[in-house]
Amino acid sequence: MPQLTDLTVGDIVAERSVTLTRDSLVRYAGASGDFNPIHYRDDVAASVGLPGVLAHGMLTMGLAVQPVVDWAGDPARVVDYQVRFTRPVLVDPQHGAVVNVVAKVGALDVEASVARIDLTVSFDDATVLGKAQVRVRL
């Protein structure tokens, strides 16, 4: 279990690459109840002006925070999580999409025993979640 006193602003606490496939999107649709066809049908995505099938925003948000949850050792330690969606994750029908996550200590609040972990979440060398911050009580 990480200790606040062992952390320094700038420390990388977790990194992960996650490959999403069209199967991933269908499974997530079933689990979440979000069956919007832009998440699994190219023709529907094109008809509304999208460049292709998009990963669900909440799926992207969830996979981005998971490395921090794993590092913290307990999901209850996450006391706040916020992101701004900046770009979609396009999921190719054959190759899928690789989403990269880097979690770095952005600030330490010793009084509150909270570390702010800043996430860099990217796909195709572009940031897909802006101002992605997780507050973790340690």
PyMOL commands that set and color helices and strands:
alter all, ss='L'
color gray80, all
select helices_A, chain A and resi 4-6+22-32+37-39+42-47+57-72+75-77
alter helices_A, ss='H'
color red, helices_A
select strands_A, chain A and resi 12-20+78-85+97-109+114-123+126-137
alter strands_A, ss='S'
color yellow, strands_A
deselect
rebuild
show_as cartoon
